[in-house]
Amino acid sequence: MHLFDTDISVAANPQDGFQARVSDNWSINGNPNGGYLLAILTSAMTGSSDKAATPILTVNYMSKTVPGPAEIAVETMNRSRQFTRIQARIIQSGTETARAFGTFAVTPDECEIRRYETGPPEPAPPERCIQIPAMPGYTVYEHMEVRLDPCCAGWMENRLSERSEQKGWLRFKDTRPFDIFAVALAADAFPPAVLASQGMVAWVPTLELSVSIRNTAETQWLKCRFSTRFINCGLLEEDGEIWDENNELIAVSRQIAQFRNLSP
């Protein structure tokens, strides 16, 4: 079993819901990554759903989740012929720290319409991109290889861009394939797009993350683009696209985050 599968596993609770253990293997700045927490919640929701295709996942982060045991409370909100809608909550020490909603569809016989009005990102080849190094407290990069296109990586050397955009590649270092749980992690694995224009002077905690999964990835590498267009009133949005090497759209995402300038 891959490490990620171990770290998102949930066990049915005899009373109701599931038990999980939040790992410190997927942390950003010492905190469990938001995409990783969404993967745990999705693991619990799929364990309660009679459908599993093209999930739409939205999570709100209410308070700090820490490594250690957690209860996952799950409730089915609605079932129809085509969709099942489920709610899941992370509870630690009696406090709800995150709440997710998942919409799961029946598996279609075929994709009747396929129309892309914009193309995939075209980052430089992985070998020419800049790998995010593993750093203390950033354990997600010990297990995921994230490579930024050089045109987006100037902020790492205090060379800022006019655009708030990160694009590049990612894969698991242990070559785990990308299913719906891994795509939830991928949607939050890149550095915030706003760092490209503002530099490492900001704290960007996510308030809400939504991921709409469209296809199953067929390749080991995923190529991604994340961009921010508007920063105002202490908030920003980050829109993401996740594609495989076959130029198939795997998922789209949107984050709403706080923007806190840490410069004096």
FIVO-241087 format. One line per field, with one value per residue (C-alpha): residue number from 1; x, y, z. Coordinates in Angstrom, 3 decimals. Example, Ala and Ser with C-alpha at 12.3 -4.5 7.8 and 13.67 -1.06 7.14 Angstrom:
2
n <- [1|2] .
xx <- [12.300|13.670] .
yy <- [-4.500|-1.060] .
zz <- [7.800|7.140] .
***
This chain:
264
n <- [1|2|3|4|5|6|7|8|9|10|11|12|13|14|15|16|17|18|19|20|21|22|23|24|25|26|27|28|29|30|31|32|33|34|35|36|37|38|39|40|41|42|43|44|45|46|47|48|49|50|51|52|53|54|55|56|57|58|59|60|61|62|63|64|65|66|67|68|69|70|71|72|73|74|75|76|77|78|79|80|81|82|83|84|85|86|87|88|89|90|91|92|93|94|95|96|97|98|99|100|101|102|103|104|105|106|107|108|109|110|111|112|113|114|115|116|117|118|119|120|121|122|123|124|125|126|127|128|129|130|131|132|133|134|135|136|137|138|139|140|141|142|143|144|145|146|147|148|149|150|151|152|153|154|155|156|157|158|159|160|161|162|163|164|165|166|167|168|169|170|171|172|173|174|175|176|177|178|179|180|181|182|183|184|185|186|187|188|189|190|191|192|193|194|195|196|197|198|199|200|201|202|203|204|205|206|207|208|209|210|211|212|213|214|215|216|217|218|219|220|221|222|223|224|225|226|227|228|229|230|231|232|233|234|235|236|237|238|239|240|241|242|243|244|245|246|247|248|249|250|251|252|253|254|255|256|257|258|259|260|261|262|263|264] .
xx <- [0.000|1.225|1.864|-0.884|-3.449|-2.447|-2.714|-6.221|-7.671|-10.784|-12.364|-16.094|-17.177|-19.517|-21.838|-21.792|-19.300|-15.609|-12.372|-9.208|-5.712|-4.479|-0.849|1.971|3.338|1.402|1.969|2.521|4.264|3.605|-0.145|-1.913|-2.376|-5.929|-6.061|-4.918|-7.749|-10.190|-8.851|-9.596|-13.108|-13.612|-12.453|-15.190|-17.833|-17.124|-17.390|-20.980|-21.954|-23.634|-22.117|-18.542|-18.146|-17.084|-17.299|-17.738|-16.012|-16.157|-14.583|-14.657|-11.831|-13.257|-10.384|-6.976|-6.733|-3.721|-1.993|-3.611|-6.919|-10.080|-13.716|-15.312|-19.058|-20.897|-24.468|-26.254|-28.077|-29.892|-30.086|-31.544|-31.275|-28.278|-26.599|-25.837|-24.954|-23.044|-21.700|-18.626|-17.059|-13.683|-14.048|-11.086|-11.446|-15.111|-14.427|-15.431|-12.413|-13.550|-16.776|-17.075|-19.897|-19.563|-21.777|-21.204|-22.722|-23.540|-20.782|-21.674|-21.560|-19.633|-18.769|-21.293|-19.827|-16.164|-15.460|-12.508|-12.520|-9.063|-6.051|-3.879|-0.891|2.377|5.074|8.671|9.539|9.860|13.647|13.883|11.519|12.430|11.642|10.186|12.631|11.660|11.886|11.236|7.492|6.716|6.533|4.189|7.266|9.008|6.391|5.281|7.509|6.294|8.185|7.539|8.071|11.079|8.882|6.847|9.643|11.390|9.738|11.968|14.907|12.938|12.371|8.689|6.278|3.521|1.144|0.012|0.384|2.055|2.282|4.257|4.182|3.568|3.644|4.022|7.616|6.475|4.644|1.175|-1.503|-3.922|-7.420|-10.043|-8.326|-4.934|-6.458|-7.944|-4.401|-2.989|-5.445|-3.682|-0.105|1.371|2.612|-0.030|-0.188|-0.023|3.573|4.654|3.742|3.967|6.883|7.251|5.756|2.249|0.336|-2.444|-4.663|-7.429|-11.007|-12.752|-11.584|-13.736|-12.594|-14.643|-13.147|-13.920|-11.727|-9.356|-5.693|-3.938|-0.388|2.093|2.760|0.016|0.477|-1.226|-1.953|-3.101|-3.807|-5.125|-6.633|-8.179|-6.835|-9.021|-10.442|-7.998|-9.326|-8.246|-9.388|-7.154|-8.432|-6.788|-6.650|-5.236|-4.443|-2.663|0.093|-2.488|-3.983|-7.104|-8.696|-8.694|-10.104|-10.797|-10.583|-11.161|-9.855|-10.942|-8.164|-7.119|-4.222|-2.163|0.932|3.653|6.128|6.799] .
yy <- [0.000|3.496|5.885|8.226|5.419|4.605|8.258|8.793|5.502|5.615|2.930|2.631|3.757|1.287|4.175|6.309|7.807|6.949|7.190|8.543|9.565|12.817|12.368|14.902|13.470|15.972|19.271|22.848|25.080|22.470|22.248|19.359|20.355|21.386|19.063|16.193|16.905|16.966|13.565|12.124|13.557|12.198|8.777|8.806|10.127|7.491|4.886|6.013|6.666|4.359|6.419|7.492|9.161|12.763|14.012|17.689|18.348|21.487|21.911|24.770|25.017|26.242|25.888|24.292|20.538|18.919|15.568|12.878|11.044|12.491|11.560|11.866|12.415|11.577|12.342|11.596|14.773|13.544|10.578|10.665|8.439|10.383|11.940|11.270|14.237|13.670|15.855|14.974|16.752|16.446|16.610|16.729|16.989|17.834|20.714|20.694|21.767|21.192|20.407|19.040|18.487|15.913|15.297|11.899|10.787|7.499|6.262|7.359|4.928|7.498|11.183|12.544|16.038|16.978|20.619|22.601|26.324|26.728|24.467|22.908|24.706|24.192|24.272|23.524|19.798|18.479|18.169|21.919|22.967|23.981|21.367|22.565|21.233|19.418|21.836|21.527|21.655|21.168|17.394|17.208|17.849|14.845|12.679|14.705|16.025|19.491|21.260|24.884|26.321|28.688|31.594|31.191|30.399|33.782|34.538|31.894|34.251|37.473|38.013|38.797|38.469|40.736|37.770|35.724|32.326|29.021|26.309|23.128|19.428|17.102|13.396|11.126|10.173|6.589|6.661|6.282|6.870|9.793|8.767|11.134|11.257|12.114|14.769|16.433|16.633|17.837|20.746|22.207|20.995|23.945|27.100|29.858|31.588|35.015|34.376|34.778|38.497|39.325|37.164|35.270|38.075|36.756|34.215|32.706|30.430|28.716|29.343|27.200|24.757|23.309|20.594|19.322|16.070|15.358|12.409|9.748|10.557|8.072|9.366|9.554|13.281|15.889|19.363|22.184|25.874|27.968|31.693|34.594|37.719|39.644|40.549|42.876|43.299|40.691|37.946|36.322|33.548|30.926|29.067|25.795|23.416|19.905|17.987|14.739|14.281|13.237|16.748|15.404|17.690|15.909|18.572|22.245|23.910|27.169|28.328|31.333|32.382|35.180|37.372|38.615|40.636|39.720|42.407|45.111] .
zz <- [0.000|-0.826|2.064|0.867|0.983|4.544|5.532|4.111|5.338|7.496|9.666|10.263|13.702|15.457|16.380|13.231|10.807|10.641|12.575|10.939|11.902|10.395|9.399|9.470|6.193|4.039|5.802|4.646|7.162|9.838|9.148|7.374|3.731|2.848|-0.157|2.044|4.508|1.608|0.529|3.989|3.897|0.382|1.536|4.171|1.766|-0.880|1.869|2.357|-1.271|-3.762|-6.600|-7.267|-10.684|-11.468|-7.882|-7.070|-3.746|-1.612|1.806|4.294|6.819|10.111|12.551|12.748|12.152|13.788|13.278|15.369|15.748|14.241|13.964|10.529|10.836|7.606|6.583|3.311|2.282|-0.818|-3.180|-6.676|-9.706|-11.016|-7.964|-4.308|-2.096|1.143|3.927|6.001|8.980|10.713|14.480|16.855|20.638|20.214|17.781|14.129|12.085|8.480|6.646|3.111|0.672|-2.079|-5.086|-6.684|-10.007|-11.649|-13.940|-17.498|-20.381|-22.419|-22.518|-25.006|-25.325|-25.160|-25.941|-24.566|-25.307|-23.851|-24.075|-21.391|-19.911|-21.750|-19.071|-19.909|-19.776|-16.203|-16.453|-17.187|-14.414|-10.848|-8.212|-4.921|-2.327|0.838|3.761|7.498|8.075|4.352|4.363|1.357|-0.823|0.670|-1.024|-4.036|-6.779|-7.749|-10.534|-11.518|-14.970|-14.772|-15.890|-12.679|-10.232|-10.018|-6.680|-5.110|-5.806|-5.211|-8.956|-9.169|-12.070|-13.314|-13.189|-10.204|-11.863|-11.099|-13.731|-13.899|-13.139|-10.218|-9.440|-6.437|-5.738|-5.155|-8.539|-6.997|-9.673|-9.466|-8.434|-7.014|-3.616|-5.096|-7.354|-4.256|-2.878|-6.211|-6.254|-3.210|-3.691|-5.622|-3.876|-3.894|-7.272|-5.622|-4.522|-8.151|-8.068|-4.366|-3.267|-0.022|2.026|2.382|4.407|2.292|4.446|2.484|3.598|0.992|-1.680|-4.471|-6.869|-9.806|-11.070|-14.728|-15.764|-14.478|-15.120|-17.377|-16.873|-14.005|-14.389|-14.159|-15.569|-13.735|-13.907|-10.956|-11.234|-9.176|-10.736|-7.881|-4.428|-2.425|1.074|2.362|0.071|-3.174|-5.473|-7.062|-10.111|-11.052|-13.996|-13.744|-16.953|-17.725|-20.277|-22.887|-22.697|-21.020|-18.449|-15.087|-12.772|-12.262|-8.870|-7.064|-3.707|-1.706|0.647|2.919|1.874|4.773|3.928|6.399|5.336|7.925] .
***
